[in-house]
Amino acid sequence: MHTLFRQGKIRAIGAAILLDQGITPALWGARHPDQLQPVDDVTGWWLDAPIKAEIDRILRETITDPVGPEFMAPPARSVAA
């Protein structure tokens, strides 16, 4: 198990997953400078194949009813007659 799992660095793991997939504009919603300190946890390491497989296994076992992209879509507008 990666050290970050044991340390509870879930945000760092999530950001690493996005960056590993080539999604470079991973946003980190911070309102104050001290909230950016955990960004340091993302650099200097990567997710190897066994860790990725473990993450995939955990997600498959945990998420039984996944939300699709329509969740983020704005509500449908009614057309005024």
Phi and psi restraints in degrees (range 20) as a CNS / XPLOR table:
assign (resid 1 and name C) (resid 2 and name N)
       (resid 2 and name CA) (resid 2 and name C) 1.0 -64.7 20.0 2
assign (resid 2 and name N) (resid 2 and name CA)
       (resid 2 and name C) (resid 3 and name N) 1.0 146.4 20.0 2
assign (resid 2 and name C) (resid 3 and name N)
       (resid 3 and name CA) (resid 3 and name C) 1.0 -54.3 20.0 2
assign (resid 3 and name N) (resid 3 and name CA)
       (resid 3 and name C) (resid 4 and name N) 1.0 -37.4 20.0 2
assign (resid 3 and name C) (resid 4 and name N)
       (resid 4 and name CA) (resid 4 and name C) 1.0 -65.7 20.0 2
assign (resid 4 and name N) (resid 4 and name CA)
       (resid 4 and name C) (resid 5 and name N) 1.0 -30.4 20.0 2
assign (resid 4 and name C) (resid 5 and name N)
       (resid 5 and name CA) (resid 5 and name C) 1.0 -62.6 20.0 2
assign (resid 5 and name N) (resid 5 and name CA)
       (resid 5 and name C) (resid 6 and name N) 1.0 -46.2 20.0 2
assign (resid 5 and name C) (resid 6 and name N)
       (resid 6 and name CA) (resid 6 and name C) 1.0 -66.1 20.0 2
assign (resid 6 and name N) (resid 6 and name CA)
       (resid 6 and name C) (resid 7 and name N) 1.0 -29.2 20.0 2
assign (resid 6 and name C) (resid 7 and name N)
       (resid 7 and name CA) (resid 7 and name C) 1.0 -88.1 20.0 2
assign (resid 7 and name N) (resid 7 and name CA)
       (resid 7 and name C) (resid 8 and name N) 1.0 -2.2 20.0 2
assign (resid 7 and name C) (resid 8 and name N)
       (resid 8 and name CA) (resid 8 and name C) 1.0 71.7 20.0 2
assign (resid 8 and name N) (resid 8 and name CA)
       (resid 8 and name C) (resid 9 and name N) 1.0 32.2 20.0 2
assign (resid 8 and name C) (resid 9 and name N)
       (resid 9 and name CA) (resid 9 and name C) 1.0 -91.2 20.0 2
assign (resid 9 and name N) (resid 9 and name CA)
       (resid 9 and name C) (resid 10 and name N) 1.0 59.1 20.0 2
assign (resid 9 and name C) (resid 10 and name N)
       (resid 10 and name CA) (resid 10 and name C) 1.0 -63.0 20.0 2
assign (resid 10 and name N) (resid 10 and name CA)
       (resid 10 and name C) (resid 11 and name N) 1.0 -39.3 20.0 2
assign (resid 10 and name C) (resid 11 and name N)
       (resid 11 and name CA) (resid 11 and name C) 1.0 -60.4 20.0 2
assign (resid 11 and name N) (resid 11 and name CA)
       (resid 11 and name C) (resid 12 and name N) 1.0 -41.5 20.0 2
assign (resid 11 and name C) (resid 12 and name N)
       (resid 12 and name CA) (resid 12 and name C) 1.0 -64.9 20.0 2
assign (resid 12 and name N) (resid 12 and name CA)
       (resid 12 and name C) (resid 13 and name N) 1.0 -40.4 20.0 2
assign (resid 12 and name C) (resid 13 and name N)
       (resid 13 and name CA) (resid 13 and name C) 1.0 -65.2 20.0 2
assign (resid 13 and name N) (resid 13 and name CA)
       (resid 13 and name C) (resid 14 and name N) 1.0 -44.3 20.0 2
assign (resid 13 and name C) (resid 14 and name N)
       (resid 14 and name CA) (resid 14 and name C) 1.0 -60.6 20.0 2
assign (resid 14 and name N) (resid 14 and name CA)
       (resid 14 and name C) (resid 15 and name N) 1.0 -44.5 20.0 2
assign (resid 14 and name C) (resid 15 and name N)
       (resid 15 and name CA) (resid 15 and name C) 1.0 -64.6 20.0 2
assign (resid 15 and name N) (resid 15 and name CA)
       (resid 15 and name C) (resid 16 and name N) 1.0 -39.8 20.0 2
assign (resid 15 and name C) (resid 16 and name N)
       (resid 16 and name CA) (resid 16 and name C) 1.0 -64.1 20.0 2
assign (resid 16 and name N) (resid 16 and name CA)
       (resid 16 and name C) (resid 17 and name N) 1.0 -37.8 20.0 2
assign (resid 16 and name C) (resid 17 and name N)
       (resid 17 and name CA) (resid 17 and name C) 1.0 -62.1 20.0 2
assign (resid 17 and name N) (resid 17 and name CA)
       (resid 17 and name C) (resid 18 and name N) 1.0 -46.0 20.0 2
assign (resid 17 and name C) (resid 18 and name N)
       (resid 18 and name CA) (resid 18 and name C) 1.0 -62.6 20.0 2
assign (resid 18 and name N) (resid 18 and name CA)
       (resid 18 and name C) (resid 19 and name N) 1.0 -47.7 20.0 2
assign (resid 18 and name C) (resid 19 and name N)
       (resid 19 and name CA) (resid 19 and name C) 1.0 -64.3 20.0 2
assign (resid 19 and name N) (resid 19 and name CA)
       (resid 19 and name C) (resid 20 and name N) 1.0 -36.6 20.0 2
assign (resid 19 and name C) (resid 20 and name N)
       (resid 20 and name CA) (resid 20 and name C) 1.0 -65.6 20.0 2
assign (resid 20 and name N) (resid 20 and name CA)
       (resid 20 and name C) (resid 21 and name N) 1.0 -27.5 20.0 2
assign (resid 20 and name C) (resid 21 and name N)
       (resid 21 and name CA) (resid 21 and name C) 1.0 -85.9 20.0 2
assign (resid 21 and name N) (resid 21 and name CA)
       (resid 21 and name C) (resid 22 and name N) 1.0 2.3 20.0 2
assign (resid 21 and name C) (resid 22 and name N)
       (resid 22 and name CA) (resid 22 and name C) 1.0 87.7 20.0 2
assign (resid 22 and name N) (resid 22 and name CA)
       (resid 22 and name C) (resid 23 and name N) 1.0 9.0 20.0 2
assign (resid 22 and name C) (resid 23 and name N)
       (resid 23 and name CA) (resid 23 and name C) 1.0 -87.5 20.0 2
assign (resid 23 and name N) (resid 23 and name CA)
       (resid 23 and name C) (resid 24 and name N) 1.0 90.0 20.0 2
assign (resid 23 and name C) (resid 24 and name N)
       (resid 24 and name CA) (resid 24 and name C) 1.0 -77.2 20.0 2
assign (resid 24 and name N) (resid 24 and name CA)
       (resid 24 and name C) (resid 25 and name N) 1.0 -29.0 20.0 2
assign (resid 24 and name C) (resid 25 and name N)
       (resid 25 and name CA) (resid 25 and name C) 1.0 -85.7 20.0 2
assign (resid 25 and name N) (resid 25 and name CA)
       (resid 25 and name C) (resid 26 and name N) 1.0 57.2 20.0 2
assign (resid 25 and name C) (resid 26 and name N)
       (resid 26 and name CA) (resid 26 and name C) 1.0 -70.7 20.0 2
assign (resid 26 and name N) (resid 26 and name CA)
       (resid 26 and name C) (resid 27 and name N) 1.0 116.2 20.0 2
assign (resid 26 and name C) (resid 27 and name N)
       (resid 27 and name CA) (resid 27 and name C) 1.0 -85.0 20.0 2
assign (resid 27 and name N) (resid 27 and name CA)
       (resid 27 and name C) (resid 28 and name N) 1.0 143.8 20.0 2
assign (resid 27 and name C) (resid 28 and name N)
       (resid 28 and name CA) (resid 28 and name C) 1.0 -127.3 20.0 2
assign (resid 28 and name N) (resid 28 and name CA)
       (resid 28 and name C) (resid 29 and name N) 1.0 95.1 20.0 2
assign (resid 28 and name C) (resid 29 and name N)
       (resid 29 and name CA) (resid 29 and name C) 1.0 -65.8 20.0 2
assign (resid 29 and name N) (resid 29 and name CA)
       (resid 29 and name C) (resid 30 and name N) 1.0 91.9 20.0 2
assign (resid 29 and name C) (resid 30 and name N)
       (resid 30 and name CA) (resid 30 and name C) 1.0 -114.7 20.0 2
assign (resid 30 and name N) (resid 30 and name CA)
       (resid 30 and name C) (resid 31 and name N) 1.0 140.4 20.0 2
assign (resid 30 and name C) (resid 31 and name N)
       (resid 31 and name CA) (resid 31 and name C) 1.0 -106.3 20.0 2
assign (resid 31 and name N) (resid 31 and name CA)
       (resid 31 and name C) (resid 32 and name N) 1.0 -19.5 20.0 2
assign (resid 31 and name C) (resid 32 and name N)
       (resid 32 and name CA) (resid 32 and name C) 1.0 -133.0 20.0 2
assign (resid 32 and name N) (resid 32 and name CA)
       (resid 32 and name C) (resid 33 and name N) 1.0 147.6 20.0 2
assign (resid 32 and name C) (resid 33 and name N)
       (resid 33 and name CA) (resid 33 and name C) 1.0 -54.1 20.0 2
assign (resid 33 and name N) (resid 33 and name CA)
       (resid 33 and name C) (resid 34 and name N) 1.0 -36.7 20.0 2
assign (resid 33 and name C) (resid 34 and name N)
       (resid 34 and name CA) (resid 34 and name C) 1.0 -67.0 20.0 2
assign (resid 34 and name N) (resid 34 and name CA)
       (resid 34 and name C) (resid 35 and name N) 1.0 -18.4 20.0 2
assign (resid 34 and name C) (resid 35 and name N)
       (resid 35 and name CA) (resid 35 and name C) 1.0 -76.1 20.0 2
assign (resid 35 and name N) (resid 35 and name CA)
       (resid 35 and name C) (resid 36 and name N) 1.0 -9.2 20.0 2
assign (resid 35 and name C) (resid 36 and name N)
       (resid 36 and name CA) (resid 36 and name C) 1.0 -89.8 20.0 2
assign (resid 36 and name N) (resid 36 and name CA)
       (resid 36 and name C) (resid 37 and name N) 1.0 -7.2 20.0 2
assign (resid 36 and name C) (resid 37 and name N)
       (resid 37 and name CA) (resid 37 and name C) 1.0 -55.1 20.0 2
assign (resid 37 and name N) (resid 37 and name CA)
       (resid 37 and name C) (resid 38 and name N) 1.0 -40.6 20.0 2
assign (resid 37 and name C) (resid 38 and name N)
       (resid 38 and name CA) (resid 38 and name C) 1.0 -64.0 20.0 2
assign (resid 38 and name N) (resid 38 and name CA)
       (resid 38 and name C) (resid 39 and name N) 1.0 -13.0 20.0 2
assign (resid 38 and name C) (resid 39 and name N)
       (resid 39 and name CA) (resid 39 and name C) 1.0 -60.2 20.0 2
assign (resid 39 and name N) (resid 39 and name CA)
       (resid 39 and name C) (resid 40 and name N) 1.0 -31.9 20.0 2
assign (resid 39 and name C) (resid 40 and name N)
       (resid 40 and name CA) (resid 40 and name C) 1.0 -58.8 20.0 2
assign (resid 40 and name N) (resid 40 and name CA)
       (resid 40 and name C) (resid 41 and name N) 1.0 -27.0 20.0 2
assign (resid 40 and name C) (resid 41 and name N)
       (resid 41 and name CA) (resid 41 and name C) 1.0 -69.5 20.0 2
assign (resid 41 and name N) (resid 41 and name CA)
       (resid 41 and name C) (resid 42 and name N) 1.0 -16.8 20.0 2
assign (resid 41 and name C) (resid 42 and name N)
       (resid 42 and name CA) (resid 42 and name C) 1.0 -84.8 20.0 2
assign (resid 42 and name N) (resid 42 and name CA)
       (resid 42 and name C) (resid 43 and name N) 1.0 -25.5 20.0 2
assign (resid 42 and name C) (resid 43 and name N)
       (resid 43 and name CA) (resid 43 and name C) 1.0 -90.4 20.0 2
assign (resid 43 and name N) (resid 43 and name CA)
       (resid 43 and name C) (resid 44 and name N) 1.0 153.8 20.0 2
assign (resid 43 and name C) (resid 44 and name N)
       (resid 44 and name CA) (resid 44 and name C) 1.0 88.6 20.0 2
assign (resid 44 and name N) (resid 44 and name CA)
       (resid 44 and name C) (resid 45 and name N) 1.0 7.4 20.0 2
assign (resid 44 and name C) (resid 45 and name N)
       (resid 45 and name CA) (resid 45 and name C) 1.0 -154.1 20.0 2
assign (resid 45 and name N) (resid 45 and name CA)
       (resid 45 and name C) (resid 46 and name N) 1.0 170.9 20.0 2
assign (resid 45 and name C) (resid 46 and name N)
       (resid 46 and name CA) (resid 46 and name C) 1.0 -145.7 20.0 2
assign (resid 46 and name N) (resid 46 and name CA)
       (resid 46 and name C) (resid 47 and name N) 1.0 168.2 20.0 2
assign (resid 46 and name C) (resid 47 and name N)
       (resid 47 and name CA) (resid 47 and name C) 1.0 -95.2 20.0 2
assign (resid 47 and name N) (resid 47 and name CA)
       (resid 47 and name C) (resid 48 and name N) 1.0 118.1 20.0 2
assign (resid 47 and name C) (resid 48 and name N)
       (resid 48 and name CA) (resid 48 and name C) 1.0 -86.7 20.0 2
assign (resid 48 and name N) (resid 48 and name CA)
       (resid 48 and name C) (resid 49 and name N) 1.0 173.1 20.0 2
assign (resid 48 and name C) (resid 49 and name N)
       (resid 49 and name CA) (resid 49 and name C) 1.0 -56.3 20.0 2
assign (resid 49 and name N) (resid 49 and name CA)
       (resid 49 and name C) (resid 50 and name N) 1.0 -45.1 20.0 2
assign (resid 49 and name C) (resid 50 and name N)
       (resid 50 and name CA) (resid 50 and name C) 1.0 -62.4 20.0 2
assign (resid 50 and name N) (resid 50 and name CA)
       (resid 50 and name C) (resid 51 and name N) 1.0 -37.7 20.0 2
assign (resid 50 and name C) (resid 51 and name N)
       (resid 51 and name CA) (resid 51 and name C) 1.0 -67.4 20.0 2
assign (resid 51 and name N) (resid 51 and name CA)
       (resid 51 and name C) (resid 52 and name N) 1.0 -43.6 20.0 2
assign (resid 51 and name C) (resid 52 and name N)
       (resid 52 and name CA) (resid 52 and name C) 1.0 -59.7 20.0 2
assign (resid 52 and name N) (resid 52 and name CA)
       (resid 52 and name C) (resid 53 and name N) 1.0 -41.6 20.0 2
assign (resid 52 and name C) (resid 53 and name N)
       (resid 53 and name CA) (resid 53 and name C) 1.0 -63.5 20.0 2
assign (resid 53 and name N) (resid 53 and name CA)
       (resid 53 and name C) (resid 54 and name N) 1.0 -40.0 20.0 2
assign (resid 53 and name C) (resid 54 and name N)
       (resid 54 and name CA) (resid 54 and name C) 1.0 -65.7 20.0 2
assign (resid 54 and name N) (resid 54 and name CA)
       (resid 54 and name C) (resid 55 and name N) 1.0 -42.2 20.0 2
assign (resid 54 and name C) (resid 55 and name N)
       (resid 55 and name CA) (resid 55 and name C) 1.0 -61.6 20.0 2
assign (resid 55 and name N) (resid 55 and name CA)
       (resid 55 and name C) (resid 56 and name N) 1.0 -46.6 20.0 2
assign (resid 55 and name C) (resid 56 and name N)
       (resid 56 and name CA) (resid 56 and name C) 1.0 -59.9 20.0 2
assign (resid 56 and name N) (resid 56 and name CA)
       (resid 56 and name C) (resid 57 and name N) 1.0 -41.4 20.0 2
assign (resid 56 and name C) (resid 57 and name N)
       (resid 57 and name CA) (resid 57 and name C) 1.0 -62.5 20.0 2
assign (resid 57 and name N) (resid 57 and name CA)
       (resid 57 and name C) (resid 58 and name N) 1.0 -46.3 20.0 2
assign (resid 57 and name C) (resid 58 and name N)
       (resid 58 and name CA) (resid 58 and name C) 1.0 -61.5 20.0 2
assign (resid 58 and name N) (resid 58 and name CA)
       (resid 58 and name C) (resid 59 and name N) 1.0 -43.3 20.0 2
assign (resid 58 and name C) (resid 59 and name N)
       (resid 59 and name CA) (resid 59 and name C) 1.0 -64.6 20.0 2
assign (resid 59 and name N) (resid 59 and name CA)
       (resid 59 and name C) (resid 60 and name N) 1.0 -43.2 20.0 2
assign (resid 59 and name C) (resid 60 and name N)
       (resid 60 and name CA) (resid 60 and name C) 1.0 -61.2 20.0 2
assign (resid 60 and name N) (resid 60 and name CA)
       (resid 60 and name C) (resid 61 and name N) 1.0 -39.1 20.0 2
assign (resid 60 and name C) (resid 61 and name N)
       (resid 61 and name CA) (resid 61 and name C) 1.0 -77.5 20.0 2
assign (resid 61 and name N) (resid 61 and name CA)
       (resid 61 and name C) (resid 62 and name N) 1.0 -26.1 20.0 2
assign (resid 61 and name C) (resid 62 and name N)
       (resid 62 and name CA) (resid 62 and name C) 1.0 -94.4 20.0 2
assign (resid 62 and name N) (resid 62 and name CA)
       (resid 62 and name C) (resid 63 and name N) 1.0 -40.9 20.0 2
assign (resid 62 and name C) (resid 63 and name N)
       (resid 63 and name CA) (resid 63 and name C) 1.0 -94.4 20.0 2
assign (resid 63 and name N) (resid 63 and name CA)
       (resid 63 and name C) (resid 64 and name N) 1.0 101.7 20.0 2
assign (resid 63 and name C) (resid 64 and name N)
       (resid 64 and name CA) (resid 64 and name C) 1.0 -93.7 20.0 2
assign (resid 64 and name N) (resid 64 and name CA)
       (resid 64 and name C) (resid 65 and name N) 1.0 -21.1 20.0 2
assign (resid 64 and name C) (resid 65 and name N)
       (resid 65 and name CA) (resid 65 and name C) 1.0 -136.9 20.0 2
assign (resid 65 and name N) (resid 65 and name CA)
       (resid 65 and name C) (resid 66 and name N) 1.0 78.2 20.0 2
assign (resid 65 and name C) (resid 66 and name N)
       (resid 66 and name CA) (resid 66 and name C) 1.0 -66.1 20.0 2
assign (resid 66 and name N) (resid 66 and name CA)
       (resid 66 and name C) (resid 67 and name N) 1.0 150.8 20.0 2
assign (resid 66 and name C) (resid 67 and name N)
       (resid 67 and name CA) (resid 67 and name C) 1.0 -91.6 20.0 2
assign (resid 67 and name N) (resid 67 and name CA)
       (resid 67 and name C) (resid 68 and name N) 1.0 135.2 20.0 2
assign (resid 67 and name C) (resid 68 and name N)
       (resid 68 and name CA) (resid 68 and name C) 1.0 -88.5 20.0 2
assign (resid 68 and name N) (resid 68 and name CA)
       (resid 68 and name C) (resid 69 and name N) 1.0 177.7 20.0 2
assign (resid 68 and name C) (resid 69 and name N)
       (resid 69 and name CA) (resid 69 and name C) 1.0 -64.0 20.0 2
assign (resid 69 and name N) (resid 69 and name CA)
       (resid 69 and name C) (resid 70 and name N) 1.0 -20.3 20.0 2
assign (resid 69 and name C) (resid 70 and name N)
       (resid 70 and name CA) (resid 70 and name C) 1.0 -63.1 20.0 2
assign (resid 70 and name N) (resid 70 and name CA)
       (resid 70 and name C) (resid 71 and name N) 1.0 -19.4 20.0 2
assign (resid 70 and name C) (resid 71 and name N)
       (resid 71 and name CA) (resid 71 and name C) 1.0 -60.1 20.0 2
assign (resid 71 and name N) (resid 71 and name CA)
       (resid 71 and name C) (resid 72 and name N) 1.0 -34.4 20.0 2
assign (resid 71 and name C) (resid 72 and name N)
       (resid 72 and name CA) (resid 72 and name C) 1.0 -90.0 20.0 2
assign (resid 72 and name N) (resid 72 and name CA)
       (resid 72 and name C) (resid 73 and name N) 1.0 -6.7 20.0 2
assign (resid 72 and name C) (resid 73 and name N)
       (resid 73 and name CA) (resid 73 and name C) 1.0 -75.0 20.0 2
assign (resid 73 and name N) (resid 73 and name CA)
       (resid 73 and name C) (resid 74 and name N) 1.0 147.7 20.0 2
assign (resid 73 and name C) (resid 74 and name N)
       (resid 74 and name CA) (resid 74 and name C) 1.0 -68.5 20.0 2
assign (resid 74 and name N) (resid 74 and name CA)
       (resid 74 and name C) (resid 75 and name N) 1.0 156.3 20.0 2
assign (resid 74 and name C) (resid 75 and name N)
       (resid 75 and name CA) (resid 75 and name C) 1.0 -62.9 20.0 2
assign (resid 75 and name N) (resid 75 and name CA)
       (resid 75 and name C) (resid 76 and name N) 1.0 150.0 20.0 2
assign (resid 75 and name C) (resid 76 and name N)
       (resid 76 and name CA) (resid 76 and name C) 1.0 -65.5 20.0 2
assign (resid 76 and name N) (resid 76 and name CA)
       (resid 76 and name C) (resid 77 and name N) 1.0 139.8 20.0 2
assign (resid 76 and name C) (resid 77 and name N)
       (resid 77 and name CA) (resid 77 and name C) 1.0 -93.6 20.0 2
assign (resid 77 and name N) (resid 77 and name CA)
       (resid 77 and name C) (resid 78 and name N) 1.0 141.3 20.0 2
assign (resid 77 and name C) (resid 78 and name N)
       (resid 78 and name CA) (resid 78 and name C) 1.0 -86.9 20.0 2
assign (resid 78 and name N) (resid 78 and name CA)
       (resid 78 and name C) (resid 79 and name N) 1.0 143.3 20.0 2
assign (resid 78 and name C) (resid 79 and name N)
       (resid 79 and name CA) (resid 79 and name C) 1.0 -87.7 20.0 2
assign (resid 79 and name N) (resid 79 and name CA)
       (resid 79 and name C) (resid 80 and name N) 1.0 123.6 20.0 2
assign (resid 79 and name C) (resid 80 and name N)
       (resid 80 and name CA) (resid 80 and name C) 1.0 -73.2 20.0 2
assign (resid 80 and name N) (resid 80 and name CA)
       (resid 80 and name C) (resid 81 and name N) 1.0 134.9 20.0 2
